[in-house]
């Protein structure tokens, strides 16, 4: 007999089999969001949520989570 937790985990995996998380870290520059959005569009992906953080908007590092 499967445990309750195992059953819930299996159900979660089935319901979310087409979901992914994309994490990006790169030099901050114009066009990054546009390039990522275009790539995801070309691969039939949909952005449900997006977060970003920049260490310095003028040449720092930027971190994106999609």
mmCIF file of the N, C-alpha and C atoms, coordinates in Angstrom:
data_MODEL
# 
_entry.id   MODEL 
# 
loop_
_atom_site.group_PDB 
_atom_site.id 
_atom_site.type_symbol 
_atom_site.label_atom_id 
_atom_site.label_alt_id 
_atom_site.label_comp_id 
_atom_site.label_asym_id 
_atom_site.label_entity_id 
_atom_site.label_seq_id 
_atom_site.pdbx_PDB_ins_code 
_atom_site.Cartn_x 
_atom_site.Cartn_y 
_atom_site.Cartn_z 
_atom_site.occupancy 
_atom_site.B_iso_or_equiv 
_atom_site.pdbx_formal_charge 
_atom_site.auth_seq_id 
_atom_site.auth_comp_id 
_atom_site.auth_asym_id 
_atom_site.auth_atom_id 
_atom_site.pdbx_PDB_model_num 
ATOM 1   N N  . UNK A 1 1  ? 0.837  -1.183 0.000   1.00 0.00 ? 1  UNK A N  1 
ATOM 2   C CA . UNK A 1 1  ? 0.000  0.000  0.000   1.00 0.00 ? 1  UNK A CA 1 
ATOM 3   C C  . UNK A 1 1  ? 0.883  1.247  0.000   1.00 0.00 ? 1  UNK A C  1 
ATOM 4   N N  . UNK A 1 2  ? 0.604  2.170  -0.918  1.00 0.00 ? 2  UNK A N  1 
ATOM 5   C CA . UNK A 1 2  ? 1.393  3.392  -1.015  1.00 0.00 ? 2  UNK A CA 1 
ATOM 6   C C  . UNK A 1 2  ? 1.031  4.351  0.112   1.00 0.00 ? 2  UNK A C  1 
ATOM 7   N N  . UNK A 1 3  ? 2.048  5.068  0.542   1.00 0.00 ? 3  UNK A N  1 
ATOM 8   C CA . UNK A 1 3  ? 1.791  6.056  1.586   1.00 0.00 ? 3  UNK A CA 1 
ATOM 9   C C  . UNK A 1 3  ? 1.085  7.275  0.989   1.00 0.00 ? 3  UNK A C  1 
ATOM 10  N N  . UNK A 1 4  ? 0.465  8.022  1.839   1.00 0.00 ? 4  UNK A N  1 
ATOM 11  C CA . UNK A 1 4  ? -0.252 9.234  1.431   1.00 0.00 ? 4  UNK A CA 1 
ATOM 12  C C  . UNK A 1 4  ? 0.691  10.207 0.721   1.00 0.00 ? 4  UNK A C  1 
ATOM 13  N N  . UNK A 1 5  ? 1.892  10.381 1.260   1.00 0.00 ? 5  UNK A N  1 
ATOM 14  C CA . UNK A 1 5  ? 2.864  11.313 0.685   1.00 0.00 ? 5  UNK A CA 1 
ATOM 15  C C  . UNK A 1 5  ? 3.295  10.864 -0.706  1.00 0.00 ? 5  UNK A C  1 
ATOM 16  N N  . UNK A 1 6  ? 3.551  9.584  -0.882  1.00 0.00 ? 6  UNK A N  1 
ATOM 17  C CA . UNK A 1 6  ? 3.954  9.060  -2.188  1.00 0.00 ? 6  UNK A CA 1 
ATOM 18  C C  . UNK A 1 6  ? 2.839  9.270  -3.205  1.00 0.00 ? 6  UNK A C  1 
ATOM 19  N N  . UNK A 1 7  ? 1.612  9.023  -2.825  1.00 0.00 ? 7  UNK A N  1 
ATOM 20  C CA . UNK A 1 7  ? 0.477  9.231  -3.729  1.00 0.00 ? 7  UNK A CA 1 
ATOM 21  C C  . UNK A 1 7  ? 0.346  10.705 -4.116  1.00 0.00 ? 7  UNK A C  1 
ATOM 22  N N  . UNK A 1 8  ? 0.490  11.604 -3.162  1.00 0.00 ? 8  UNK A N  1 
ATOM 23  C CA . UNK A 1 8  ? 0.402  13.038 -3.445  1.00 0.00 ? 8  UNK A CA 1 
ATOM 24  C C  . UNK A 1 8  ? 1.538  13.478 -4.364  1.00 0.00 ? 8  UNK A C  1 
ATOM 25  N N  . UNK A 1 9  ? 2.737  12.972 -4.141  1.00 0.00 ? 9  UNK A N  1 
ATOM 26  C CA . UNK A 1 9  ? 3.881  13.312 -4.980  1.00 0.00 ? 9  UNK A CA 1 
ATOM 27  C C  . UNK A 1 9  ? 3.678  12.830 -6.410  1.00 0.00 ? 9  UNK A C  1 
ATOM 28  N N  . UNK A 1 10 ? 3.184  11.630 -6.582  1.00 0.00 ? 10 UNK A N  1 
ATOM 29  C CA . UNK A 1 10 ? 2.920  11.097 -7.921  1.00 0.00 ? 10 UNK A CA 1 
ATOM 30  C C  . UNK A 1 10 ? 1.849  11.915 -8.636  1.00 0.00 ? 10 UNK A C  1 
ATOM 31  N N  . UNK A 1 11 ? 0.813  12.314 -7.922  1.00 0.00 ? 11 UNK A N  1 
ATOM 32  C CA . UNK A 1 11 ? -0.238 13.149 -8.505  1.00 0.00 ? 11 UNK A CA 1 
ATOM 33  C C  . UNK A 1 11 ? 0.326  14.502 -8.925  1.00 0.00 ? 11 UNK A C  1 
ATOM 34  N N  . UNK A 1 12 ? 1.144  15.099 -8.065  1.00 0.00 ? 12 UNK A N  1 
ATOM 35  C CA . UNK A 1 12 ? 1.769  16.387 -8.381  1.00 0.00 ? 12 UNK A CA 1 
ATOM 36  C C  . UNK A 1 12 ? 2.628  16.280 -9.635  1.00 0.00 ? 12 UNK A C  1 
ATOM 37  N N  . UNK A 1 13 ? 3.424  15.231 -9.743  1.00 0.00 ? 13 UNK A N  1 
ATOM 38  C CA . UNK A 1 13 ? 4.285  15.038 -10.917 1.00 0.00 ? 13 UNK A CA 1 
ATOM 39  C C  . UNK A 1 13 ? 3.466  14.897 -12.194 1.00 0.00 ? 13 UNK A C  1 
ATOM 40  N N  . UNK A 1 14 ? 2.365  14.172 -12.138 1.00 0.00 ? 14 UNK A N  1 
ATOM 41  C CA . UNK A 1 14 ? 1.510  13.998 -13.320 1.00 0.00 ? 14 UNK A CA 1 
ATOM 42  C C  . UNK A 1 14 ? 0.883  15.320 -13.746 1.00 0.00 ? 14 UNK A C  1 
ATOM 43  N N  . UNK A 1 15 ? 0.430  16.111 -12.783 1.00 0.00 ? 15 UNK A N  1 
ATOM 44  C CA . UNK A 1 15 ? -0.232 17.376 -13.092 1.00 0.00 ? 15 UNK A CA 1 
ATOM 45  C C  . UNK A 1 15 ? 0.743  18.448 -13.573 1.00 0.00 ? 15 UNK A C  1 
ATOM 46  N N  . UNK A 1 16 ? 2.016  18.302 -13.245 1.00 0.00 ? 16 UNK A N  1 
ATOM 47  C CA . UNK A 1 16 ? 3.010  19.325 -13.565 1.00 0.00 ? 16 UNK A CA 1 
ATOM 48  C C  . UNK A 1 16 ? 4.100  18.829 -14.505 1.00 0.00 ? 16 UNK A C  1 
ATOM 49  N N  . UNK A 1 17 ? 3.817  17.803 -15.294 1.00 0.00 ? 17 UNK A N  1 
ATOM 50  C CA . UNK A 1 17 ? 4.865  17.209 -16.125 1.00 0.00 ? 17 UNK A CA 1 
ATOM 51  C C  . UNK A 1 17 ? 5.358  18.146 -17.225 1.00 0.00 ? 17 UNK A C  1 
ATOM 52  N N  . UNK A 1 18 ? 4.587  19.148 -17.598 1.00 0.00 ? 18 UNK A N  1 
ATOM 53  C CA . UNK A 1 18 ? 4.999  20.078 -18.644 1.00 0.00 ? 18 UNK A CA 1 
ATOM 54  C C  . UNK A 1 18 ? 5.431  21.431 -18.088 1.00 0.00 ? 18 UNK A C  1 
ATOM 55  N N  . UNK A 1 19 ? 5.814  21.477 -16.844 1.00 0.00 ? 19 UNK A N  1 
ATOM 56  C CA . UNK A 1 19 ? 6.254  22.727 -16.224 1.00 0.00 ? 19 UNK A CA 1 
ATOM 57  C C  . UNK A 1 19 ? 7.754  22.692 -15.999 1.00 0.00 ? 19 UNK A C  1 
ATOM 58  N N  . UNK A 1 20 ? 8.353  23.872 -16.045 1.00 0.00 ? 20 UNK A N  1 
ATOM 59  C CA . UNK A 1 20 ? 9.793  23.980 -15.819 1.00 0.00 ? 20 UNK A CA 1 
ATOM 60  C C  . UNK A 1 20 ? 10.093 25.342 -15.207 1.00 0.00 ? 20 UNK A C  1 
ATOM 61  N N  . UNK A 1 21 ? 11.270 25.463 -14.678 1.00 0.00 ? 21 UNK A N  1 
ATOM 62  C CA . UNK A 1 21 ? 11.736 26.733 -14.139 1.00 0.00 ? 21 UNK A CA 1 
ATOM 63  C C  . UNK A 1 21 ? 13.037 27.077 -14.840 1.00 0.00 ? 21 UNK A C  1 
ATOM 64  N N  . UNK A 1 22 ? 13.154 28.308 -15.286 1.00 0.00 ? 22 UNK A N  1 
ATOM 65  C CA . UNK A 1 22 ? 14.335 28.778 -15.990 1.00 0.00 ? 22 UNK A CA 1 
ATOM 66  C C  . UNK A 1 22 ? 15.013 29.829 -15.128 1.00 0.00 ? 22 UNK A C  1 
ATOM 67  N N  . UNK A 1 23 ? 16.277 29.603 -14.787 1.00 0.00 ? 23 UNK A N  1 
ATOM 68  C CA . UNK A 1 23 ? 17.060 30.550 -13.996 1.00 0.00 ? 23 UNK A CA 1 
ATOM 69  C C  . UNK A 1 23 ? 18.215 31.039 -14.859 1.00 0.00 ? 23 UNK A C  1 
ATOM 70  N N  . UNK A 1 24 ? 18.374 32.352 -14.956 1.00 0.00 ? 24 UNK A N  1 
ATOM 71  C CA . UNK A 1 24 ? 19.411 32.941 -15.799 1.00 0.00 ? 24 UNK A CA 1 
ATOM 72  C C  . UNK A 1 24 ? 20.216 33.934 -14.977 1.00 0.00 ? 24 UNK A C  1 
ATOM 73  N N  . UNK A 1 25 ? 21.541 33.891 -15.126 1.00 0.00 ? 25 UNK A N  1 
ATOM 74  C CA . UNK A 1 25 ? 22.446 34.858 -14.525 1.00 0.00 ? 25 UNK A CA 1 
ATOM 75  C C  . UNK A 1 25 ? 23.392 35.317 -15.628 1.00 0.00 ? 25 UNK A C  1 
ATOM 76  N N  . UNK A 1 26 ? 23.445 36.631 -15.873 1.00 0.00 ? 26 UNK A N  1 
ATOM 77  C CA . UNK A 1 26 ? 24.308 37.144 -16.942 1.00 0.00 ? 26 UNK A CA 1 
ATOM 78  C C  . UNK A 1 26 ? 24.604 38.620 -16.691 1.00 0.00 ? 26 UNK A C  1 
ATOM 79  N N  . UNK A 1 27 ? 25.464 39.185 -17.536 1.00 0.00 ? 27 UNK A N  1 
ATOM 80  C CA . UNK A 1 27 ? 25.746 40.617 -17.459 1.00 0.00 ? 27 UNK A CA 1 
ATOM 81  C C  . UNK A 1 27 ? 24.486 41.383 -17.826 1.00 0.00 ? 27 UNK A C  1 
ATOM 82  N N  . UNK A 1 28 ? 24.191 42.429 -17.068 1.00 0.00 ? 28 UNK A N  1 
ATOM 83  C CA . UNK A 1 28 ? 22.993 43.228 -17.325 1.00 0.00 ? 28 UNK A CA 1 
ATOM 84  C C  . UNK A 1 28 ? 23.204 44.058 -18.585 1.00 0.00 ? 28 UNK A C  1 
ATOM 85  N N  . UNK A 1 29 ? 22.299 43.902 -19.542 1.00 0.00 ? 29 UNK A N  1 
ATOM 86  C CA . UNK A 1 29 ? 22.369 44.665 -20.789 1.00 0.00 ? 29 UNK A CA 1 
ATOM 87  C C  . UNK A 1 29 ? 20.991 44.704 -21.432 1.00 0.00 ? 29 UNK A C  1 
ATOM 88  N N  . UNK A 1 30 ? 20.736 45.661 -22.296 1.00 0.00 ? 30 UNK A N  1 
ATOM 89  C CA . UNK A 1 30 ? 19.442 45.746 -22.969 1.00 0.00 ? 30 UNK A CA 1 
ATOM 90  C C  . UNK A 1 30 ? 19.188 44.525 -23.857 1.00 0.00 ? 30 UNK A C  1 
ATOM 91  N N  . UNK A 1 31 ? 17.933 44.085 -23.908 1.00 0.00 ? 31 UNK A N  1 
ATOM 92  C CA . UNK A 1 31 ? 17.537 43.025 -24.827 1.00 0.00 ? 31 UNK A CA 1 
ATOM 93  C C  . UNK A 1 31 ? 17.482 41.626 -24.262 1.00 0.00 ? 31 UNK A C  1 
ATOM 94  N N  . UNK A 1 32 ? 17.887 41.430 -23.006 1.00 0.00 ? 32 UNK A N  1 
ATOM 95  C CA . UNK A 1 32 ? 17.904 40.080 -22.436 1.00 0.00 ? 32 UNK A CA 1 
ATOM 96  C C  . UNK A 1 32 ? 16.484 39.526 -22.334 1.00 0.00 ? 32 UNK A C  1 
ATOM 97  N N  . UNK A 1 33 ? 15.577 40.298 -21.773 1.00 0.00 ? 33 UNK A N  1 
ATOM 98  C CA . UNK A 1 33 ? 14.194 39.832 -21.617 1.00 0.00 ? 33 UNK A CA 1 
ATOM 99  C C  . UNK A 1 33 ? 13.576 39.560 -22.986 1.00 0.00 ? 33 UNK A C  1 
ATOM 100 N N  . UNK A 1 34 ? 13.838 40.418 -23.954 1.00 0.00 ? 34 UNK A N  1 
ATOM 101 C CA . UNK A 1 34 ? 13.303 40.218 -25.304 1.00 0.00 ? 34 UNK A CA 1 
ATOM 102 C C  . UNK A 1 34 ? 13.836 38.929 -25.920 1.00 0.00 ? 34 UNK A C  1 
ATOM 103 N N  . UNK A 1 35 ? 15.130 38.665 -25.757 1.00 0.00 ? 35 UNK A N  1 
ATOM 104 C CA . UNK A 1 35 ? 15.725 37.455 -26.331 1.00 0.00 ? 35 UNK A CA 1 
ATOM 105 C C  . UNK A 1 35 ? 15.170 36.196 -25.678 1.00 0.00 ? 35 UNK A C  1 
ATOM 106 N N  . UNK A 1 36 ? 15.049 36.203 -24.360 1.00 0.00 ? 36 UNK A N  1 
ATOM 107 C CA . UNK A 1 36 ? 14.507 35.040 -23.654 1.00 0.00 ? 36 UNK A CA 1 
ATOM 108 C C  . UNK A 1 36 ? 13.043 34.838 -24.033 1.00 0.00 ? 36 UNK A C  1 
ATOM 109 N N  . UNK A 1 37 ? 12.284 35.921 -24.072 1.00 0.00 ? 37 UNK A N  1 
ATOM 110 C CA . UNK A 1 37 ? 10.867 35.821 -24.443 1.00 0.00 ? 37 UNK A CA 1 
ATOM 111 C C  . UNK A 1 37 ? 10.703 35.271 -25.852 1.00 0.00 ? 37 UNK A C  1 
ATOM 112 N N  . UNK A 1 38 ? 11.526 35.727 -26.785 1.00 0.00 ? 38 UNK A N  1 
ATOM 113 C CA . UNK A 1 38 ? 11.458 35.236 -28.161 1.00 0.00 ? 38 UNK A CA 1 
ATOM 114 C C  . UNK A 1 38 ? 11.790 33.748 -28.222 1.00 0.00 ? 38 UNK A C  1 
ATOM 115 N N  . UNK A 1 39 ? 12.826 33.330 -27.492 1.00 0.00 ? 39 UNK A N  1 
ATOM 116 C CA . UNK A 1 39 ? 13.211 31.916 -27.456 1.00 0.00 ? 39 UNK A CA 1 
ATOM 117 C C  . UNK A 1 39 ? 12.072 31.053 -26.923 1.00 0.00 ? 39 UNK A C  1 
ATOM 118 N N  . UNK A 1 40 ? 11.470 31.481 -25.821 1.00 0.00 ? 40 UNK A N  1 
ATOM 119 C CA . UNK A 1 40 ? 10.375 30.714 -25.232 1.00 0.00 ? 40 UNK A CA 1 
ATOM 120 C C  . UNK A 1 40 ? 9.171  30.676 -26.168 1.00 0.00 ? 40 UNK A C  1 
ATOM 121 N N  . UNK A 1 41 ? 8.877  31.783 -26.820 1.00 0.00 ? 41 UNK A N  1 
ATOM 122 C CA . UNK A 1 41 ? 7.774  31.836 -27.785 1.00 0.00 ? 41 UNK A CA 1 
ATOM 123 C C  . UNK A 1 41 ? 8.009  30.846 -28.926 1.00 0.00 ? 41 UNK A C  1 
ATOM 124 N N  . UNK A 1 42 ? 9.233  30.807 -29.447 1.00 0.00 ? 42 UNK A N  1 
ATOM 125 C CA . UNK A 1 42 ? 9.559  29.910 -30.556 1.00 0.00 ? 42 UNK A CA 1 
ATOM 126 C C  . UNK A 1 42 ? 9.452  28.438 -30.174 1.00 0.00 ? 42 UNK A C  1 
ATOM 127 N N  . UNK A 1 43 ? 9.517  28.158 -28.878 1.00 0.00 ? 43 UNK A N  1 
ATOM 128 C CA . UNK A 1 43 ? 9.421  26.777 -28.394 1.00 0.00 ? 43 UNK A CA 1 
ATOM 129 C C  . UNK A 1 43 ? 8.078  26.503 -27.710 1.00 0.00 ? 43 UNK A C  1 
ATOM 130 N N  . UNK A 1 44 ? 7.078  27.326 -28.034 1.00 0.00 ? 44 UNK A N  1 
ATOM 131 C CA . UNK A 1 44 ? 5.708  27.157 -27.527 1.00 0.00 ? 44 UNK A CA 1 
ATOM 132 C C  . UNK A 1 44 ? 5.619  27.141 -26.007 1.00 0.00 ? 44 UNK A C  1 
ATOM 133 N N  . UNK A 1 45 ? 6.476  27.912 -25.358 1.00 0.00 ? 45 UNK A N  1 
ATOM 134 C CA . UNK A 1 45 ? 6.448  27.999 -23.898 1.00 0.00 ? 45 UNK A CA 1 
ATOM 135 C C  . UNK A 1 45 ? 5.652  29.233 -23.474 1.00 0.00 ? 45 UNK A C  1 
ATOM 136 N N  . UNK A 1 46 ? 5.122  29.181 -22.277 1.00 0.00 ? 46 UNK A N  1 
ATOM 137 C CA . UNK A 1 46 ? 4.323  30.263 -21.725 1.00 0.00 ? 46 UNK A CA 1 
ATOM 138 C C  . UNK A 1 46 ? 4.932  30.689 -20.396 1.00 0.00 ? 46 UNK A C  1 
ATOM 139 N N  . UNK A 1 47 ? 5.117  31.984 -20.197 1.00 0.00 ? 47 UNK A N  1 
ATOM 140 C CA . UNK A 1 47 ? 5.664  32.502 -18.944 1.00 0.00 ? 47 UNK A CA 1 
ATOM 141 C C  . UNK A 1 47 ? 4.507  32.762 -17.989 1.00 0.00 ? 47 UNK A C  1 
ATOM 142 N N  . UNK A 1 48 ? 4.497  32.061 -16.870 1.00 0.00 ? 48 UNK A N  1 
ATOM 143 C CA . UNK A 1 48 ? 3.449  32.243 -15.866 1.00 0.00 ? 48 UNK A CA 1 
ATOM 144 C C  . UNK A 1 48 ? 3.856  33.250 -14.800 1.00 0.00 ? 48 UNK A C  1 
ATOM 145 N N  . UNK A 1 49 ? 5.161  33.348 -14.568 1.00 0.00 ? 49 UNK A N  1 
ATOM 146 C CA . UNK A 1 49 ? 5.663  34.263 -13.542 1.00 0.00 ? 49 UNK A CA 1 
ATOM 147 C C  . UNK A 1 49 ? 7.093  34.627 -13.894 1.00 0.00 ? 49 UNK A C  1 
ATOM 148 N N  . UNK A 1 50 ? 7.494  35.851 -13.570 1.00 0.00 ? 50 UNK A N  1 
ATOM 149 C CA . UNK A 1 50 ? 8.844  36.304 -13.875 1.00 0.00 ? 50 UNK A CA 1 
ATOM 150 C C  . UNK A 1 50 ? 9.341  37.197 -12.747 1.00 0.00 ? 50 UNK A C  1 
ATOM 151 N N  . UNK A 1 51 ? 10.607 36.997 -12.359 1.00 0.00 ? 51 UNK A N  1 
ATOM 152 C CA . UNK A 1 51 ? 11.246 37.834 -11.343 1.00 0.00 ? 51 UNK A CA 1 
ATOM 153 C C  . UNK A 1 51 ? 12.632 38.199 -11.840 1.00 0.00 ? 51 UNK A C  1 
ATOM 154 N N  . UNK A 1 52 ? 13.111 39.373 -11.440 1.00 0.00 ? 52 UNK A N  1 
ATOM 155 C CA . UNK A 1 52 ? 14.460 39.759 -11.822 1.00 0.00 ? 52 UNK A CA 1 
ATOM 156 C C  . UNK A 1 52 ? 15.094 40.606 -10.736 1.00 0.00 ? 52 UNK A C  1 
ATOM 157 N N  . UNK A 1 53 ? 16.440 40.555 -10.701 1.00 0.00 ? 53 UNK A N  1 
ATOM 158 C CA . UNK A 1 53 ? 17.205 41.342 -9.749  1.00 0.00 ? 53 UNK A CA 1 
ATOM 159 C C  . UNK A 1 53 ? 18.520 41.717 -10.412 1.00 0.00 ? 53 UNK A C  1 
ATOM 160 N N  . UNK A 1 54 ? 18.915 42.963 -10.322 1.00 0.00 ? 54 UNK A N  1 
ATOM 161 C CA . UNK A 1 54 ? 20.178 43.424 -10.893 1.00 0.00 ? 54 UNK A CA 1 
ATOM 162 C C  . UNK A 1 54 ? 21.069 43.956 -9.782  1.00 0.00 ? 54 UNK A C  1 
ATOM 163 N N  . UNK A 1 55 ? 22.360 43.594 -9.833  1.00 0.00 ? 55 UNK A N  1 
ATOM 164 C CA . UNK A 1 55 ? 23.310 44.112 -8.849  1.00 0.00 ? 55 UNK A CA 1 
ATOM 165 C C  . UNK A 1 55 ? 23.664 45.562 -9.151  1.00 0.00 ? 55 UNK A C  1 
ATOM 166 N N  . UNK A 1 56 ? 23.577 45.943 -10.433 1.00 0.00 ? 56 UNK A N  1 
ATOM 167 C CA . UNK A 1 56 ? 23.844 47.314 -10.868 1.00 0.00 ? 56 UNK A CA 1 
ATOM 168 C C  . UNK A 1 56 ? 23.282 47.457 -12.275 1.00 0.00 ? 56 UNK A C  1 
ATOM 169 N N  . UNK A 1 57 ? 22.334 48.357 -12.496 1.00 0.00 ? 57 UNK A N  1 
ATOM 170 C CA . UNK A 1 57 ? 21.718 48.470 -13.822 1.00 0.00 ? 57 UNK A CA 1 
ATOM 171 C C  . UNK A 1 57 ? 22.678 48.943 -14.913 1.00 0.00 ? 57 UNK A C  1 
ATOM 172 N N  . UNK A 1 58 ? 23.877 49.342 -14.550 1.00 0.00 ? 58 UNK A N  1 
ATOM 173 C CA . UNK A 1 58 ? 24.864 49.808 -15.532 1.00 0.00 ? 58 UNK A CA 1 
ATOM 174 C C  . UNK A 1 58 ? 26.071 48.876 -15.546 1.00 0.00 ? 58 UNK A C  1 
ATOM 175 N N  . UNK A 1 59 ? 25.872 47.665 -16.043 1.00 0.00 ? 59 UNK A N  1 
ATOM 176 C CA . UNK A 1 59 ? 26.988 46.733 -16.198 1.00 0.00 ? 59 UNK A CA 1 
ATOM 177 C C  . UNK A 1 59 ? 27.116 45.686 -15.113 1.00 0.00 ? 59 UNK A C  1 
ATOM 178 N N  . UNK A 1 60 ? 26.180 45.617 -14.191 1.00 0.00 ? 60 UNK A N  1 
ATOM 179 C CA . UNK A 1 60 ? 26.240 44.604 -13.138 1.00 0.00 ? 60 UNK A CA 1 
ATOM 180 C C  . UNK A 1 60 ? 25.721 43.253 -13.614 1.00 0.00 ? 60 UNK A C  1 
ATOM 181 N N  . UNK A 1 61 ? 25.516 42.362 -12.684 1.00 0.00 ? 61 UNK A N  1 
ATOM 182 C CA . UNK A 1 61 ? 24.939 41.048 -12.981 1.00 0.00 ? 61 UNK A CA 1 
ATOM 183 C C  . UNK A 1 61 ? 23.436 41.144 -12.806 1.00 0.00 ? 61 UNK A C  1 
ATOM 184 N N  . UNK A 1 62 ? 22.726 40.389 -13.628 1.00 0.00 ? 62 UNK A N  1 
ATOM 185 C CA . UNK A 1 62 ? 21.276 40.340 -13.511 1.00 0.00 ? 62 UNK A CA 1 
ATOM 186 C C  . UNK A 1 62 ? 20.865 38.882 -13.359 1.00 0.00 ? 62 UNK A C  1 
ATOM 187 N N  . UNK A 1 63 ? 19.859 38.663 -12.552 1.00 0.00 ? 63 UNK A N  1 
ATOM 188 C CA . UNK A 1 63 ? 19.358 37.319 -12.282 1.00 0.00 ? 63 UNK A CA 1 
ATOM 189 C C  . UNK A 1 63 ? 17.878 37.294 -12.640 1.00 0.00 ? 63 UNK A C  1 
ATOM 190 N N  . UNK A 1 64 ? 17.488 36.329 -13.452 1.00 0.00 ? 64 UNK A N  1 
ATOM 191 C CA . UNK A 1 64 ? 16.100 36.172 -13.875 1.00 0.00 ? 64 UNK A CA 1 
ATOM 192 C C  . UNK A 1 64 ? 15.589 34.815 -13.442 1.00 0.00 ? 64 UNK A C  1 
ATOM 193 N N  . UNK A 1 65 ? 14.346 34.779 -13.072 1.00 0.00 ? 65 UNK A N  1 
ATOM 194 C CA . UNK A 1 65 ? 13.659 33.529 -12.761 1.00 0.00 ? 65 UNK A CA 1 
ATOM 195 C C  . UNK A 1 65 ? 12.339 33.544 -13.507 1.00 0.00 ? 65 UNK A C  1 
ATOM 196 N N  . UNK A 1 66 ? 12.146 32.550 -14.374 1.00 0.00 ? 66 UNK A N  1 
ATOM 197 C CA . UNK A 1 66 ? 10.905 32.406 -15.140 1.00 0.00 ? 66 UNK A CA 1 
ATOM 198 C C  . UNK A 1 66 ? 10.233 31.127 -14.736 1.00 0.00 ? 66 UNK A C  1 
# 
